[in-house]
Amino acid sequence: MAFIRKARELDFHIQDTRALLALRTAGDACADVRRIAKRHLEQVRAKLRKAIEAERKLSEAVERCTGEGPASACTVLCALETSHAD
């Protein structure tokens, strides 16, 4: 259970967790484990970059917002309306 708990903490998908569990008893499987972990690390890094960019954009919009005036002039709403989908 500790293995599964740790895999969940590291945000591994259930399929990858199952694969890693199966590979624990495989003979020469370190390369396969590394491949799964490397792919997951790339996904984590991509999410992190996206979160950092979202934080930057939101922080800028909040900083520019005076909290006064009509909603149509709100910098936060304007930032949401002009954001491009990824």
Backbone torsions as a table, in degrees:
resi	resn	phi	psi	omega
1	MET	NA	-32.7	-179.7
2	ALA	-62.4	-38.1	179.0
3	PHE	-61.1	-48.0	-179.5
4	ILE	-64.9	-42.0	178.7
5	ARG	-60.5	-44.8	-179.9
6	LYS	-66.4	-40.0	177.7
7	ALA	-62.4	-38.6	177.4
8	ARG	-67.0	-40.2	177.3
9	GLU	-59.9	-34.7	179.2
10	LEU	-87.0	4.9	174.5
11	ASP	66.5	30.2	174.2
12	PHE	-70.0	141.6	174.1
13	HIS	-67.5	154.6	-177.7
14	ILE	-59.9	-36.4	179.4
15	GLN	-63.5	-42.7	179.0
16	ASP	-68.1	-37.6	177.3
17	THR	-61.8	-43.6	177.6
18	ARG	-62.0	-44.0	179.5
19	ALA	-62.1	-43.8	179.5
20	LEU	-64.7	-39.4	176.5
21	LEU	-60.5	-43.9	180.0
22	ALA	-65.6	-36.3	-178.0
23	LEU	-73.9	-16.7	179.5
24	ARG	-58.7	-31.3	-177.4
25	THR	-103.4	1.1	178.5
26	ALA	-77.0	150.8	-177.3
27	GLY	-64.4	-76.0	-174.0
28	ASP	-108.7	70.7	-171.4
29	ALA	-116.0	6.6	-176.3
30	CYS	-58.9	-36.7	178.9
31	ALA	-63.4	-38.7	177.9
32	ASP	-67.7	-41.3	177.7
33	VAL	-61.2	-45.5	-179.8
34	ARG	-60.9	-42.1	179.7
35	ARG	-60.0	-45.6	178.7
36	ILE	-63.7	-46.6	-178.8
37	ALA	-65.6	-39.3	179.4
38	LYS	-65.0	-42.9	177.7
39	ARG	-61.6	-42.7	179.5
40	HIS	-65.5	-41.8	178.2
41	LEU	-59.8	-41.2	177.5
42	GLU	-62.9	-38.6	177.6
43	GLN	-67.0	-41.3	178.6
44	VAL	-63.2	-44.2	179.3
45	ARG	-63.5	-38.8	178.1
46	ALA	-64.3	-43.0	177.5
47	LYS	-62.7	-40.4	-180.0
48	LEU	-63.8	-45.8	177.3
49	ARG	-59.1	-42.5	179.7
50	LYS	-64.8	-41.7	179.0
51	ALA	-65.9	-39.7	178.6
52	ILE	-64.2	-41.7	178.5
53	GLU	-65.9	-40.6	177.7
54	ALA	-63.2	-41.7	178.5
55	GLU	-62.5	-42.3	-179.6
56	ARG	-62.9	-47.8	-179.1
57	LYS	-63.6	-45.1	-179.3
58	LEU	-66.7	-40.8	178.5
59	SER	-60.8	-43.8	178.4
60	GLU	-62.3	-44.4	-179.2
61	ALA	-64.0	-42.4	-180.0
62	VAL	-66.9	-40.8	179.1
63	GLU	-62.4	-37.8	-179.3
64	ARG	-78.0	-18.2	-177.2
65	CYS	-77.3	126.4	178.5
66	THR	-84.9	-18.6	-176.8
67	GLY	79.4	11.6	-179.1
68	GLU	-128.3	158.0	175.9
69	GLY	92.9	-175.5	-176.6
70	PRO	-74.0	153.9	178.6
71	ALA	-60.3	-30.7	-179.0
72	SER	-64.0	-19.3	179.3
73	ALA	-103.9	3.9	-177.0
74	CYS	-69.0	125.2	-178.4
75	THR	-66.0	-29.4	178.3
76	VAL	-67.6	-47.7	178.8
77	LEU	-64.5	-39.0	178.2
78	CYS	-62.3	-41.3	178.9
79	ALA	-63.5	-38.2	178.4
80	LEU	-68.5	-37.1	-178.2
81	GLU	-73.3	-27.9	-177.6
82	THR	-99.6	-2.8	179.6
83	SER	-68.6	144.0	177.6
84	HIS	-96.4	141.8	177.8
85	ALA	-72.5	141.8	178.8
86	ASP	-93.5	NA	NA
